[in-house]
Amino acid sequence: MEQPGEEQAGPQHLAHDAEAFMGLAHGAALWSPDGTLLTCNPAFARLFNCFAGSIPAGIGQRQFLDLVEQSGLLVQSSQAGGEPADAGRLDILSGRTMVFSDGTVCRIVGSPSRGGGTVTLCLDATDATRNARALERARDSAVTADQTKSRFLRAANHDLRQPLASLKILIYSCIASTNEAERSQALHAMDVSVAIMEDLLGALLNIGQLDAGKVEANVTTFQLASVLERLRVQYDHQAREKGLDLRILPSKAAVKSDRVLLERVLGNFLGNALRYTEVGRVLVGCRRRGHLLRIGVYDTGCGIPKEFHEAIFDEFFRIAEQQDYRKHSLGLGLNIAKRLAHVLGHPILVDSRPGMGSLFAIDVPIGNVWHSTVGVQEINERIGGEFAGLACLVLEDDVHLRNALTTLLERWGIEVLTLEVFDDIAARVAGLAGRPDIIITDYRLRGGVQGTDAVNQINDVLELPCPAVVVTADTSPDLIASIRGQGFPVLIKPVSPSGLRVVMHNLLFEPELVPELS
Amino acid sequence: MTEASTTQEPIPIGSMVPLSGTSANDGREFRNGLTLAVDEINAEGGILGRPLRPVFIDSGRQTAEEVVRAARILIREHRVHAIINGYNIGPQNSEYEPIADAGVIYIHHNTLLQHHDTVASDPDRYFGCFMGDPAEYWYGQGFIKFLSWLSESGQWKPHNRRIAILSGPKPYSIVIANAMASASSEFGWQLPFPPRIIRTMVNDWRPIIEEVRRHDPAVLAVTQFHAGDLAKFHLQFMEAPMSCLVYLQYGALHRTFSNIVGDKGRGAIVGTVIGLPRDEMGRHFAQTYKAKFGPHTTPEIGCQPYSSMHHYAIAASVAGGTGGPGAFAINRRIAKVLLNLPYRSVAGTVRYHPKWQAAVPYPDATRDPSLGLPHLFYQLREPEDPPALIAPEPFADAAFELPPWL
């Protein structure tokens, strides 16, 4: 029985259908009841453009699929739910997902045509597939992160409870105790507990940042010496307290790495070495290995059995017999080091045997010394100016002027000293944080003191004439002549930075250019 | 009239150059460089059709008073639209004040770290002040890298890591000495004593040389820059040379130095943060310059205002014209273009640092030779030969050789 709509399937409608078929954005093909190609639209021809000319009319689906696969156009072609037995099936395209070599993914949908054949539609599933894959990856990583976090929190919870429990007891003891020595001992122990918690929270922060992928390497070329010097300053005291000989051998090498992250890796190695070495030495040294520099931390500590050489880099891993509460190791340092090294792309290695000490090392690419950046990013007078490192004594009652002058001088790298009371100059000068190289004084100081007199008294105390410049708002020619007559250059307020700079330079470095001094 | 104009009235360009006094030789080269650039620009139609007219004022001994006076004359009497010159040693940025008040463009080559500080202290006020070469600070840091490169590449094997530094009394010398000192330890060098600042230049360097000898340094760096002082020092050093490399600041590139020192200068190291690379552009400029001003002139110095004049002309054309004192709007536009448009001059690429408004040096502050003015290291050869350009790549055209006294 004919369907109502089919009554209208006259030649005009057929023409419309054919036009719609050809204009479809999706690839579409019409196959005969015996499975041979009757026609296809241009989108289908474009999709399967691996034939020498057009797709041969009358080609069977099996032959079509074989030729397409042989051409290398497809990187994958599979049936949903696995390959069914094709034997006897004429429509073997429907239900397939095809991955093309350009990354396009198509889902092939088949439906019966009016004449008993099959219409094949190729639906673009590229975005949907990519989204599904991304979702899958995100889910997997969330599950892993969740598992890691749970494991991590369980372990952290355990480690955090121990110092916390100690702290509660110690606080109680401290409150109850009336003995000063006992209180002092308890306070020291509390300090240790807090330090342990600080370490743990710091490590948690590091791990958290690494987990969140927020740690990114900012690779530059720099002198390793700057990092080694910072490590020396950080760990020297700890080594001396423990009676260990910490030696950091100098290096002249430029390396290509992230200055901060590399320092954290080496800091973790060094902290571990000092923790697990009771007597002897901890040594940091470098050795060139081709285009790499191996930075090693050697210790004369207890050593690590070979079977633990991998496990020591796991979170919270500690070798049971090497642990005691005093070492308060969290078992995170090496894990952080390993993960930071991974971010940096630098291999790390360990060489150790029980009783023979350990070596922890990281291999860093050697950089070009010409590209080496020094620690300071901003080049200004504070670090390299002609006055950098000098001290200036400022005598100025007006707090606003004094602050403005201090800001200016500090920007030039000068350490500013001030005196505000002039009753006992000797005592006041003795109380200064340093010896001035130059003095800037207002002429009229508090209590009727004249700046020139104050400078003379200060010079008496210093027993060496300190160059001085006098500033004044009084433009009376007699006064200015009188100050100059006493051998002081004068600047009139408001003082311009460039004018002050010229006078200061001349006073300090070219006194023959100061007329008042000649 | 202050804003951009389409009239053919010449645009006055001021220049404060030492045409008398001890730096008159340099002053003449600065005048030559600016004159050549103005001639070339005028031959191509000037800036948007207006020719340029240079106005030179003698800055004499280059003291603050003389340079400020020169700036005031250029602004008040000549109504200049820009001031472009080489270097003046003494003004310590005092001249920035009248120039900032007038709001005109000022490009100089004073090679001073003070410029960074002054511009940073009030970027809006000093918008028009540019330093066409890097600060002298980079001499210090770059020299330490140069030493490390020589040593690590095996071209020179120092017998220890000690550097003795002698400085002149000018800020330029002191800053270079301080910068050498501060970078030394990071590169594994030590100072046997803090940089010695010699407050009054001496004719007899022998007592200081003997004092240095007691420390047996591997390097002796002198940051005083006057050719005459350096020549006296070097001749006295060569009376009984120490086993060390000798670095002489900039002035040893002058002909005056080689005239006095002769073949005893061979082997000394000299550096400059603005010079003429010996590439196609540098050689062509040198030929043109000497053809115009004579074979005994020094294009290595004249190239400074020459390059900055061309850079200014391009920037003004892009900005839409020039403006004299009080024409802040157009001059701010020119300043913005100068900052944003690097210029490959005959001396290398002038790229202004956005905060410092000073040329960025290569390889001291950028790894890209196309984005910085090359900090060139020379080694002196025979007095009649040009000094060997030994670093950095890709500008070097000769190899380092051990000085004859080593």
Interface residues (C-beta under 8 A of the other chain):
Chain A: Q223 A225 S226 E229 P250 S251 K252 A254 V369 W370 H371 S372 V374 G375 I379 N380 E381 I383 G384 G385 E386 A388 G389 R411 W412 S496 P497 S498 G499 R501 V502 H505 F509 E510 P511 E512
Chain B: A64 P91 Q92 N93 S94 Y96 E97 L113 Q114 H116 D117 T118 A120 S121 A135 Y137 W138 G140 Q141 K145 S148 W149 S151 E152 P169 K170 P171 I174 V175 N178 A179 S182 A183 S185 E186 F187 G188 I197 R199 T200 W356 P363 A365 R367 P392
